[in-house]
């Protein structure tokens, strides 16, 4: 489950960065907050629902792995939001991740 979620996120970000003709350069990515890079509503909505499901319904033994995946996703999205090109594709990426999570998180009884 972690692998499919991570792949969806990485694929979506890769497509967006490729479509913009930009390569990710961590040294060139400013702090998201300093650049006004707050996440789109679709992203915060998804991350909030995922976090709620994780805490309420996922067994404690599976939580660390999923929490780590969510943290990595949030970090990647915040970096992407720091640029206009990255932010432009984030809504679609977040919607795709949300759709994938609806299926994968059903295993825990979550309705996303």
Backbone as XML, in Angstrom:
<?xml version="1.0"?>
<chain id="A" units="angstrom">
  <residue number="1" name="UNK">
    <atom name="N" x="0.827" y="-1.179" z="0.000"/>
    <atom name="CA" x="0.000" y="0.000" z="0.000"/>
    <atom name="C" x="0.879" y="1.253" z="0.000"/>
  </residue>
  <residue number="2" name="UNK">
    <atom name="N" x="1.925" y="1.256" z="0.792"/>
    <atom name="CA" x="2.817" y="2.399" z="0.860"/>
    <atom name="C" x="3.463" y="2.637" z="-0.498"/>
  </residue>
  <residue number="3" name="UNK">
    <atom name="N" x="3.854" y="1.542" z="-1.145"/>
    <atom name="CA" x="4.514" y="1.682" z="-2.435"/>
    <atom name="C" x="3.599" y="2.303" z="-3.476"/>
  </residue>
  <residue number="4" name="UNK">
    <atom name="N" x="2.344" y="1.881" z="-3.543"/>
    <atom name="CA" x="1.445" y="2.430" z="-4.546"/>
    <atom name="C" x="1.151" y="3.897" z="-4.258"/>
  </residue>
  <residue number="5" name="UNK">
    <atom name="N" x="1.000" y="4.264" z="-3.011"/>
    <atom name="CA" x="0.749" y="5.657" z="-2.649"/>
    <atom name="C" x="1.947" y="6.516" z="-3.015"/>
  </residue>
  <residue number="6" name="UNK">
    <atom name="N" x="3.115" y="6.050" z="-2.651"/>
    <atom name="CA" x="4.334" y="6.795" z="-2.952"/>
    <atom name="C" x="4.554" y="6.945" z="-4.449"/>
  </residue>
  <residue number="7" name="UNK">
    <atom name="N" x="4.257" y="5.883" z="-5.187"/>
    <atom name="CA" x="4.414" y="5.939" z="-6.634"/>
    <atom name="C" x="3.469" y="6.953" z="-7.265"/>
  </residue>
  <residue number="8" name="UNK">
    <atom name="N" x="2.239" y="7.003" z="-6.782"/>
    <atom name="CA" x="1.270" y="7.966" z="-7.311"/>
    <atom name="C" x="1.770" y="9.383" z="-7.084"/>
  </residue>
  <residue number="9" name="UNK">
    <atom name="N" x="2.251" y="9.647" z="-5.893"/>
    <atom name="CA" x="2.727" y="10.984" z="-5.556"/>
    <atom name="C" x="3.953" y="11.346" z="-6.396"/>
  </residue>
  <residue number="10" name="UNK">
    <atom name="N" x="4.916" y="10.425" z="-6.453"/>
    <atom name="CA" x="6.123" y="10.710" z="-7.221"/>
    <atom name="C" x="5.823" y="10.864" z="-8.700"/>
  </residue>
  <residue number="11" name="UNK">
    <atom name="N" x="4.950" y="10.032" z="-9.226"/>
    <atom name="CA" x="4.576" y="10.128" z="-10.624"/>
    <atom name="C" x="3.923" y="11.468" z="-10.919"/>
  </residue>
  <residue number="12" name="UNK">
    <atom name="N" x="3.000" y="11.865" z="-10.076"/>
    <atom name="CA" x="2.302" y="13.134" z="-10.291"/>
    <atom name="C" x="3.271" y="14.311" z="-10.242"/>
  </residue>
  <residue number="13" name="UNK">
    <atom name="N" x="4.174" y="14.305" z="-9.269"/>
    <atom name="CA" x="5.143" y="15.392" z="-9.184"/>
    <atom name="C" x="6.115" y="15.372" z="-10.355"/>
  </residue>
  <residue number="14" name="UNK">
    <atom name="N" x="6.530" y="14.177" z="-10.774"/>
    <atom name="CA" x="7.445" y="14.065" z="-11.904"/>
    <atom name="C" x="6.807" y="14.570" z="-13.182"/>
  </residue>
  <residue number="15" name="UNK">
    <atom name="N" x="5.553" y="14.208" z="-13.387"/>
    <atom name="CA" x="4.840" y="14.671" z="-14.579"/>
    <atom name="C" x="4.753" y="16.182" z="-14.579"/>
  </residue>
  <residue number="16" name="UNK">
    <atom name="N" x="4.412" y="16.737" z="-13.438"/>
    <atom name="CA" x="4.271" y="18.198" z="-13.353"/>
    <atom name="C" x="5.602" y="18.896" z="-13.588"/>
  </residue>
  <residue number="17" name="UNK">
    <atom name="N" x="6.672" y="18.386" z="-13.013"/>
    <atom name="CA" x="7.973" y="19.019" z="-13.201"/>
    <atom name="C" x="8.466" y="18.848" z="-14.630"/>
  </residue>
  <residue number="18" name="UNK">
    <atom name="N" x="8.215" y="17.694" z="-15.229"/>
    <atom name="CA" x="8.616" y="17.460" z="-16.607"/>
    <atom name="C" x="7.834" y="18.352" z="-17.548"/>
  </residue>
  <residue number="19" name="UNK">
    <atom name="N" x="6.551" y="18.484" z="-17.302"/>
    <atom name="CA" x="5.710" y="19.306" z="-18.159"/>
    <atom name="C" x="6.151" y="20.767" z="-18.128"/>
  </residue>
  <residue number="20" name="UNK">
    <atom name="N" x="6.717" y="21.192" z="-17.028"/>
    <atom name="CA" x="7.167" y="22.572" z="-16.900"/>
    <atom name="C" x="8.563" y="22.763" z="-17.465"/>
  </residue>
  <residue number="21" name="UNK">
    <atom name="N" x="9.229" y="21.657" z="-17.821"/>
    <atom name="CA" x="10.581" y="21.754" z="-18.340"/>
    <atom name="C" x="11.597" y="22.079" z="-17.269"/>
  </residue>
  <residue number="22" name="UNK">
    <atom name="N" x="11.264" y="21.861" z="-16.031"/>
    <atom name="CA" x="12.157" y="22.157" z="-14.919"/>
    <atom name="C" x="12.578" y="20.857" z="-14.257"/>
  </residue>
  <residue number="23" name="UNK">
    <atom name="N" x="13.790" y="20.845" z="-13.761"/>
    <atom name="CA" x="14.263" y="19.719" z="-12.977"/>
    <atom name="C" x="14.304" y="20.171" z="-11.530"/>
  </residue>
  <residue number="24" name="UNK">
    <atom name="N" x="13.924" y="19.279" z="-10.605"/>
    <atom name="CA" x="13.956" y="19.686" z="-9.209"/>
    <atom name="C" x="15.392" y="19.953" z="-8.762"/>
  </residue>
  <residue number="25" name="UNK">
    <atom name="N" x="15.590" y="21.059" z="-8.098"/>
    <atom name="CA" x="16.885" y="21.436" z="-7.582"/>
    <atom name="C" x="16.668" y="21.922" z="-6.161"/>
  </residue>
  <residue number="26" name="UNK">
    <atom name="N" x="16.946" y="21.045" z="-5.212"/>
    <atom name="CA" x="16.634" y="21.370" z="-3.828"/>
    <atom name="C" x="17.317" y="22.644" z="-3.369"/>
  </residue>
  <residue number="27" name="UNK">
    <atom name="N" x="18.517" y="22.918" z="-3.854"/>
    <atom name="CA" x="19.223" y="24.118" z="-3.432"/>
    <atom name="C" x="18.516" y="25.371" z="-3.945"/>
  </residue>
  <residue number="28" name="UNK">
    <atom name="N" x="17.794" y="25.241" z="-5.059"/>
    <atom name="CA" x="17.138" y="26.399" z="-5.651"/>
    <atom name="C" x="15.713" y="26.596" z="-5.152"/>
  </residue>
  <residue number="29" name="UNK">
    <atom name="N" x="15.204" y="25.636" z="-4.380"/>
    <atom name="CA" x="13.828" y="25.739" z="-3.904"/>
    <atom name="C" x="13.815" y="26.511" z="-2.599"/>
  </residue>
  <residue number="30" name="UNK">
    <atom name="N" x="13.223" y="27.694" z="-2.605"/>
    <atom name="CA" x="13.168" y="28.475" z="-1.373"/>
    <atom name="C" x="12.185" y="27.863" z="-0.379"/>
  </residue>
  <residue number="31" name="UNK">
    <atom name="N" x="12.244" y="28.352" z="0.829"/>
    <atom name="CA" x="11.286" y="27.922" z="1.838"/>
    <atom name="C" x="9.882" y="28.221" z="1.339"/>
  </residue>
  <residue number="32" name="UNK">
    <atom name="N" x="9.004" y="27.236" z="1.406"/>
    <atom name="CA" x="7.648" y="27.384" z="0.862"/>
    <atom name="C" x="6.908" y="28.544" z="1.517"/>
  </residue>
  <residue number="33" name="UNK">
    <atom name="N" x="7.040" y="28.703" z="2.804"/>
    <atom name="CA" x="6.331" y="29.780" z="3.488"/>
    <atom name="C" x="6.875" y="31.142" z="3.065"/>
  </residue>
  <residue number="34" name="UNK">
    <atom name="N" x="8.181" y="31.242" z="2.895"/>
    <atom name="CA" x="8.786" y="32.510" z="2.500"/>
    <atom name="C" x="8.356" y="32.909" z="1.094"/>
  </residue>
  <residue number="35" name="UNK">
    <atom name="N" x="8.082" y="31.919" z="0.249"/>
    <atom name="CA" x="7.678" y="32.208" z="-1.124"/>
    <atom name="C" x="6.168" y="32.283" z="-1.260"/>
  </residue>
  <residue number="36" name="UNK">
    <atom name="N" x="5.467" y="32.262" z="-0.160"/>
    <atom name="CA" x="4.006" y="32.275" z="-0.221"/>
    <atom name="C" x="3.492" y="30.952" z="-0.744"/>
  </residue>
  <residue number="37" name="UNK">
    <atom name="N" x="4.204" y="29.878" z="-0.474"/>
    <atom name="CA" x="3.906" y="28.582" z="-1.056"/>
    <atom name="C" x="2.965" y="27.729" z="-0.246"/>
  </residue>
  <residue number="38" name="UNK">
    <atom name="N" x="1.919" y="28.294" z="0.283"/>
    <atom name="CA" x="0.979" y="27.467" z="1.022"/>
    <atom name="C" x="0.337" y="26.465" z="0.077"/>
  </residue>
  <residue number="39" name="UNK">
    <atom name="N" x="-0.023" y="25.330" z="0.619"/>
    <atom name="CA" x="-0.601" y="24.257" z="-0.195"/>
    <atom name="C" x="-2.008" y="24.610" z="-0.661"/>
  </residue>
  <residue number="40" name="UNK">
    <atom name="N" x="-2.372" y="24.148" z="-1.862"/>
    <atom name="CA" x="-3.744" y="24.337" z="-2.332"/>
    <atom name="C" x="-4.727" y="23.625" z="-1.405"/>
  </residue>
  <residue number="41" name="UNK">
    <atom name="N" x="-5.966" y="24.071" z="-1.409"/>
    <atom name="CA" x="-6.999" y="23.492" z="-0.544"/>
    <atom name="C" x="-7.149" y="21.996" z="-0.778"/>
  </residue>
  <residue number="42" name="UNK">
    <atom name="N" x="-7.019" y="21.533" z="-2.013"/>
    <atom name="CA" x="-7.152" y="20.102" z="-2.307"/>
    <atom name="C" x="-6.100" y="19.292" z="-1.556"/>
  </residue>
  <residue number="43" name="UNK">
    <atom name="N" x="-4.916" y="19.870" z="-1.397"/>
    <atom name="CA" x="-3.836" y="19.169" z="-0.700"/>
    <atom name="C" x="-4.075" y="19.133" z="0.810"/>
  </residue>
  <residue number="44" name="UNK">
    <atom name="N" x="-4.417" y="20.278" z="1.378"/>
    <atom name="CA" x="-4.644" y="20.296" z="2.821"/>
    <atom name="C" x="-5.862" y="19.456" z="3.194"/>
  </residue>
  <residue number="45" name="UNK">
    <atom name="N" x="-6.882" y="19.476" z="2.352"/>
    <atom name="CA" x="-8.066" y="18.654" z="2.587"/>
    <atom name="C" x="-7.685" y="17.171" z="2.607"/>
  </residue>
  <residue number="46" name="UNK">
    <atom name="N" x="-6.933" y="16.743" z="1.614"/>
    <atom name="CA" x="-6.490" y="15.349" z="1.529"/>
    <atom name="C" x="-5.624" y="14.980" z="2.725"/>
  </residue>
  <residue number="47" name="UNK">
    <atom name="N" x="-4.619" y="15.800" z="3.027"/>
    <atom name="CA" x="-3.721" y="15.484" z="4.132"/>
    <atom name="C" x="-4.457" y="15.440" z="5.473"/>
  </residue>
  <residue number="48" name="UNK">
    <atom name="N" x="-5.417" y="16.334" z="5.675"/>
    <atom name="CA" x="-6.205" y="16.327" z="6.913"/>
    <atom name="C" x="-7.031" y="15.049" z="7.032"/>
  </residue>
  <residue number="49" name="UNK">
    <atom name="N" x="-7.683" y="14.655" z="5.939"/>
    <atom name="CA" x="-8.496" y="13.436" z="5.961"/>
    <atom name="C" x="-7.626" y="12.201" z="6.168"/>
  </residue>
  <residue number="50" name="UNK">
    <atom name="N" x="-6.479" y="12.180" z="5.520"/>
    <atom name="CA" x="-5.558" y="11.052" z="5.656"/>
    <atom name="C" x="-5.082" y="10.943" z="7.100"/>
  </residue>
  <residue number="51" name="UNK">
    <atom name="N" x="-4.703" y="12.081" z="7.686"/>
    <atom name="CA" x="-4.239" y="12.104" z="9.074"/>
    <atom name="C" x="-5.332" y="11.627" z="10.025"/>
  </residue>
  <residue number="52" name="UNK">
    <atom name="N" x="-6.559" y="12.076" z="9.803"/>
    <atom name="CA" x="-7.676" y="11.659" z="10.664"/>
    <atom name="C" x="-7.895" y="10.162" z="10.578"/>
  </residue>
  <residue number="53" name="UNK">
    <atom name="N" x="-7.876" y="9.636" z="9.376"/>
    <atom name="CA" x="-8.049" y="8.198" z="9.177"/>
    <atom name="C" x="-6.915" y="7.433" z="9.852"/>
  </residue>
  <residue number="54" name="UNK">
    <atom name="N" x="-5.706" y="7.907" z="9.638"/>
    <atom name="CA" x="-4.523" y="7.261" z="10.194"/>
    <atom name="C" x="-4.623" y="7.136" z="11.710"/>
  </residue>
  <residue number="55" name="UNK">
    <atom name="N" x="-4.981" y="8.223" z="12.356"/>
    <atom name="CA" x="-5.045" y="8.225" z="13.825"/>
    <atom name="C" x="-6.247" y="7.450" z="14.359"/>
  </residue>
  <residue number="56" name="UNK">
    <atom name="N" x="-7.364" y="7.481" z="13.638"/>
    <atom name="CA" x="-8.594" y="6.885" z="14.154"/>
    <atom name="C" x="-8.760" y="5.403" z="13.826"/>
  </residue>
  <residue number="57" name="UNK">
    <atom name="N" x="-8.280" y="4.963" z="12.682"/>
    <atom name="CA" x="-8.651" y="3.620" z="12.240"/>
    <atom name="C" x="-7.502" y="2.692" z="11.879"/>
  </residue>
  <residue number="58" name="UNK">
    <atom name="N" x="-6.333" y="3.218" z="11.634"/>
    <atom name="CA" x="-5.205" y="2.382" z="11.238"/>
    <atom name="C" x="-4.590" y="1.762" z="12.498"/>
  </residue>
  <residue number="59" name="UNK">
    <atom name="N" x="-4.340" y="0.450" z="12.471"/>
    <atom name="CA" x="-3.720" y="-0.191" z="13.637"/>
    <atom name="C" x="-2.365" y="0.448" z="13.967"/>
  </residue>
  <residue number="60" name="UNK">
    <atom name="N" x="-2.067" y="0.505" z="15.245"/>
    <atom name="CA" x="-0.832" y="1.146" z="15.710"/>
    <atom name="C" x="0.404" y="0.571" z="15.025"/>
  </residue>
  <residue number="61" name="UNK">
    <atom name="N" x="0.385" y="-0.702" z="14.710"/>
    <atom name="CA" x="1.553" y="-1.329" z="14.082"/>
    <atom name="C" x="1.803" y="-0.804" z="12.670"/>
  </residue>
  <residue number="62" name="UNK">
    <atom name="N" x="0.787" y="-0.327" z="11.988"/>
    <atom name="CA" x="0.927" y="0.180" z="10.618"/>
    <atom name="C" x="1.088" y="1.694" z="10.566"/>
  </residue>
  <residue number="63" name="UNK">
    <atom name="N" x="0.807" y="2.378" z="11.656"/>
    <atom name="CA" x="0.831" y="3.840" z="11.652"/>
    <atom name="C" x="2.197" y="4.450" z="11.334"/>
  </residue>
  <residue number="64" name="UNK">
    <atom name="N" x="3.306" y="3.964" z="11.892"/>
    <atom name="CA" x="4.595" y="4.621" z="11.611"/>
    <atom name="C" x="4.944" y="4.660" z="10.120"/>
  </residue>
  <residue number="65" name="UNK">
    <atom name="N" x="4.720" y="3.577" z="9.420"/>
    <atom name="CA" x="5.032" y="3.522" z="7.997"/>
    <atom name="C" x="4.170" y="4.522" z="7.213"/>
  </residue>
  <residue number="66" name="UNK">
    <atom name="N" x="2.884" y="4.556" z="7.508"/>
    <atom name="CA" x="1.982" y="5.462" z="6.802"/>
    <atom name="C" x="2.233" y="6.916" z="7.188"/>
  </residue>
  <residue number="67" name="UNK">
    <atom name="N" x="2.570" y="7.145" z="8.434"/>
    <atom name="CA" x="2.893" y="8.500" z="8.896"/>
    <atom name="C" x="4.137" y="9.012" z="8.185"/>
  </residue>
  <residue number="68" name="UNK">
    <atom name="N" x="5.143" y="8.164" z="8.043"/>
    <atom name="CA" x="6.362" y="8.550" z="7.349"/>
    <atom name="C" x="6.067" y="8.891" z="5.890"/>
  </residue>
  <residue number="69" name="UNK">
    <atom name="N" x="5.250" y="8.082" z="5.259"/>
    <atom name="CA" x="4.875" y="8.336" z="3.869"/>
    <atom name="C" x="4.146" y="9.670" z="3.737"/>
  </residue>
  <residue number="70" name="UNK">
    <atom name="N" x="3.233" y="9.935" z="4.656"/>
    <atom name="CA" x="2.477" y="11.188" z="4.628"/>
    <atom name="C" x="3.398" y="12.389" z="4.857"/>
  </residue>
  <residue number="71" name="UNK">
    <atom name="N" x="4.337" y="12.257" z="5.763"/>
    <atom name="CA" x="5.286" y="13.335" z="6.041"/>
    <atom name="C" x="6.150" y="13.621" z="4.814"/>
  </residue>
  <residue number="72" name="UNK">
    <atom name="N" x="6.608" y="12.568" z="4.143"/>
    <atom name="CA" x="7.414" y="12.748" z="2.938"/>
    <atom name="C" x="6.594" y="13.420" z="1.836"/>
  </residue>
  <residue number="73" name="UNK">
    <atom name="N" x="5.340" y="13.034" z="1.732"/>
    <atom name="CA" x="4.460" y="13.636" z="0.731"/>
    <atom name="C" x="4.263" y="15.111" z="1.020"/>
  </residue>
  <residue number="74" name="UNK">
    <atom name="N" x="3.949" y="15.435" z="2.274"/>
    <atom name="CA" x="3.742" y="16.833" z="2.652"/>
    <atom name="C" x="4.994" y="17.662" z="2.352"/>
  </residue>
  <residue number="75" name="UNK">
    <atom name="N" x="6.151" y="17.137" z="2.686"/>
    <atom name="CA" x="7.412" y="17.851" z="2.447"/>
    <atom name="C" x="7.627" y="18.097" z="0.957"/>
  </residue>
  <residue number="76" name="UNK">
    <atom name="N" x="7.392" y="17.076" z="0.147"/>
    <atom name="CA" x="7.552" y="17.225" z="-1.306"/>
    <atom name="C" x="6.573" y="18.253" z="-1.852"/>
  </residue>
  <residue number="77" name="UNK">
    <atom name="N" x="5.346" y="18.214" z="-1.386"/>
    <atom name="CA" x="4.336" y="19.157" z="-1.860"/>
    <atom name="C" x="4.666" y="20.582" z="-1.421"/>
  </residue>
  <residue number="78" name="UNK">
    <atom name="N" x="5.180" y="20.751" z="-0.218"/>
    <atom name="CA" x="5.555" y="22.086" z="0.251"/>
    <atom name="C" x="6.703" y="22.640" z="-0.584"/>
  </residue>
  <residue number="79" name="UNK">
    <atom name="N" x="7.649" y="21.780" z="-0.948"/>
    <atom name="CA" x="8.741" y="22.225" z="-1.824"/>
    <atom name="C" x="8.197" y="22.610" z="-3.193"/>
  </residue>
  <residue number="80" name="UNK">
    <atom name="N" x="7.283" y="21.818" z="-3.713"/>
    <atom name="CA" x="6.693" y="22.120" z="-5.016"/>
    <atom name="C" x="5.906" y="23.425" z="-4.964"/>
  </residue>
  <residue number="81" name="UNK">
    <atom name="N" x="5.241" y="23.672" z="-3.852"/>
    <atom name="CA" x="4.427" y="24.882" z="-3.710"/>
    <atom name="C" x="5.274" y="26.149" z="-3.643"/>
  </residue>
  <residue number="82" name="UNK">
    <atom name="N" x="6.571" y="25.988" z="-3.457"/>
    <atom name="CA" x="7.464" y="27.136" z="-3.350"/>
    <atom name="C" x="7.734" y="27.792" z="-4.706"/>
  </residue>
  <residue number="83" name="UNK">
    <atom name="N" x="7.369" y="27.114" z="-5.790"/>
    <atom name="CA" x="7.560" y="27.690" z="-7.122"/>
    <atom name="C" x="6.209" y="27.789" z="-7.820"/>
  </residue>
  <residue number="84" name="UNK">
    <atom name="N" x="6.090" y="28.739" z="-8.696"/>
    <atom name="CA" x="4.827" y="28.904" z="-9.434"/>
    <atom name="C" x="4.535" y="27.678" z="-10.284"/>
  </residue>
  <residue number="85" name="UNK">
    <atom name="N" x="5.573" y="27.125" z="-10.919"/>
    <atom name="CA" x="5.389" y="25.948" z="-11.772"/>
    <atom name="C" x="4.932" y="24.743" z="-10.957"/>
  </residue>
  <residue number="86" name="UNK">
    <atom name="N" x="5.572" y="24.549" z="-9.821"/>
    <atom name="CA" x="5.215" y="23.417" z="-8.967"/>
    <atom name="C" x="3.821" y="23.565" z="-8.394"/>
  </residue>
  <residue number="87" name="UNK">
    <atom name="N" x="3.504" y="24.757" z="-7.958"/>
    <atom name="CA" x="2.195" y="25.000" z="-7.353"/>
    <atom name="C" x="1.069" y="24.806" z="-8.363"/>
  </residue>
  <residue number="88" name="UNK">
    <atom name="N" x="1.344" y="25.136" z="-9.623"/>
    <atom name="CA" x="0.321" y="25.010" z="-10.664"/>
    <atom name="C" x="-0.163" y="23.568" z="-10.823"/>
  </residue>
  <residue number="89" name="UNK">
    <atom name="N" x="0.710" y="22.614" z="-10.640"/>
    <atom name="CA" x="0.323" y="21.221" z="-10.810"/>
    <atom name="C" x="-0.088" y="20.513" z="-9.538"/>
  </residue>
  <residue number="90" name="UNK">
    <atom name="N" x="0.036" y="21.178" z="-8.414"/>
    <atom name="CA" x="-0.237" y="20.518" z="-7.140"/>
    <atom name="C" x="-1.697" y="20.119" z="-6.954"/>
  </residue>
  <residue number="91" name="UNK">
    <atom name="N" x="-2.626" y="20.926" z="-7.374"/>
    <atom name="CA" x="-4.031" y="20.585" z="-7.170"/>
    <atom name="C" x="-4.352" y="19.250" z="-7.819"/>
  </residue>
  <residue number="92" name="UNK">
    <atom name="N" x="-3.902" y="19.068" z="-9.059"/>
    <atom name="CA" x="-4.165" y="17.811" z="-9.746"/>
    <atom name="C" x="-3.453" y="16.650" z="-9.041"/>
  </residue>
  <residue number="93" name="UNK">
    <atom name="N" x="-2.216" y="16.860" z="-8.632"/>
    <atom name="CA" x="-1.465" y="15.809" z="-7.942"/>
    <atom name="C" x="-2.154" y="15.406" z="-6.647"/>
  </residue>
  <residue number="94" name="UNK">
    <atom name="N" x="-2.650" y="16.389" z="-5.909"/>
    <atom name="CA" x="-3.324" y="16.113" z="-4.642"/>
    <atom name="C" x="-4.651" y="15.392" z="-4.865"/>
  </residue>
  <residue number="95" name="UNK">
    <atom name="N" x="-5.372" y="15.787" z="-5.896"/>
    <atom name="CA" x="-6.631" y="15.113" z="-6.215"/>
    <atom name="C" x="-6.380" y="13.663" z="-6.617"/>
  </residue>
  <residue number="96" name="UNK">
    <atom name="N" x="-5.307" y="13.418" z="-7.355"/>
    <atom name="CA" x="-4.967" y="12.054" z="-7.751"/>
    <atom name="C" x="-4.553" y="11.216" z="-6.545"/>
  </residue>
  <residue number="97" name="UNK">
    <atom name="N" x="-3.773" y="11.806" z="-5.653"/>
    <atom name="CA" x="-3.368" y="11.089" z="-4.440"/>
    <atom name="C" x="-4.578" y="10.785" z="-3.569"/>
  </residue>
  <residue number="98" name="UNK">
    <atom name="N" x="-5.503" y="11.731" z="-3.488"/>
    <atom name="CA" x="-6.723" y="11.539" z="-2.702"/>
    <atom name="C" x="-7.549" y="10.391" z="-3.283"/>
  </residue>
  <residue number="99" name="UNK">
    <atom name="N" x="-7.690" y="10.356" z="-4.602"/>
    <atom name="CA" x="-8.442" y="9.278" z="-5.252"/>
    <atom name="C" x="-7.793" y="7.923" z="-4.993"/>
  </residue>
  <residue number="100" name="UNK">
    <atom name="N" x="-6.488" y="7.861" z="-5.059"/>
    <atom name="CA" x="-5.786" y="6.605" z="-4.793"/>
    <atom name="C" x="-5.949" y="6.186" z="-3.335"/>
  </residue>
  <residue number="101" name="UNK">
    <atom name="N" x="-5.905" y="7.150" z="-2.433"/>
    <atom name="CA" x="-6.042" y="6.847" z="-1.004"/>
    <atom name="C" x="-7.451" y="6.381" z="-0.660"/>
  </residue>
  <residue number="102" name="UNK">
    <atom name="N" x="-8.450" y="6.854" z="-1.388"/>
    <atom name="CA" x="-9.823" y="6.397" z="-1.134"/>
    <atom name="C" x="-9.899" y="4.890" z="-1.258"/>
  </residue>
  <residue number="103" name="UNK">
    <atom name="N" x="-9.215" y="4.365" z="-2.246"/>
    <atom name="CA" x="-9.208" y="2.916" z="-2.456"/>
    <atom name="C" x="-8.336" y="2.208" z="-1.424"/>
  </residue>
  <residue number="104" name="UNK">
    <atom name="N" x="-7.110" y="2.694" z="-1.262"/>
    <atom name="CA" x="-6.177" y="1.989" z="-0.377"/>
    <atom name="C" x="-6.574" y="2.077" z="1.092"/>
  </residue>
  <residue number="105" name="UNK">
    <atom name="N" x="-7.168" y="3.172" z="1.516"/>
    <atom name="CA" x="-7.514" y="3.330" z="2.929"/>
    <atom name="C" x="-8.843" y="2.675" z="3.294"/>
  </residue>
  <residue number="106" name="UNK">
    <atom name="N" x="-9.564" y="2.196" z="2.306"/>
    <atom name="CA" x="-10.799" y="1.439" z="2.590"/>
    <atom name="C" x="-10.471" y="0.179" z="3.383"/>
  </residue>
  <residue number="107" name="UNK">
    <atom name="N" x="-9.275" y="-0.337" z="3.210"/>
    <atom name="CA" x="-8.857" y="-1.532" z="3.933"/>
    <atom name="C" x="-8.911" y="-1.315" z="5.449"/>
  </residue>
  <residue number="108" name="UNK">
    <atom name="N" x="-8.809" y="-0.063" z="5.876"/>
    <atom name="CA" x="-8.867" y="0.279" z="7.294"/>
    <atom name="C" x="-10.232" y="0.791" z="7.721"/>
  </residue>
  <residue number="109" name="UNK">
    <atom name="N" x="-11.162" y="0.822" z="6.788"/>
    <atom name="CA" x="-12.501" y="1.297" z="7.103"/>
    <atom name="C" x="-12.650" y="2.806" z="7.036"/>
  </residue>
  <residue number="110" name="UNK">
    <atom name="N" x="-11.745" y="3.445" z="6.332"/>
    <atom name="CA" x="-11.792" y="4.906" z="6.213"/>
    <atom name="C" x="-12.603" y="5.320" z="4.987"/>
  </residue>
  <residue number="111" name="UNK">
    <atom name="N" x="-13.351" y="6.376" z="5.153"/>
    <atom name="CA" x="-14.043" y="6.994" z="4.028"/>
    <atom name="C" x="-13.388" y="8.337" z="3.791"/>
  </residue>
  <residue number="112" name="UNK">
    <atom name="N" x="-12.676" y="8.422" z="2.730"/>
    <atom name="CA" x="-11.934" y="9.635" z="2.447"/>
    <atom name="C" x="-12.747" y="10.460" z="1.488"/>
  </residue>
</chain>
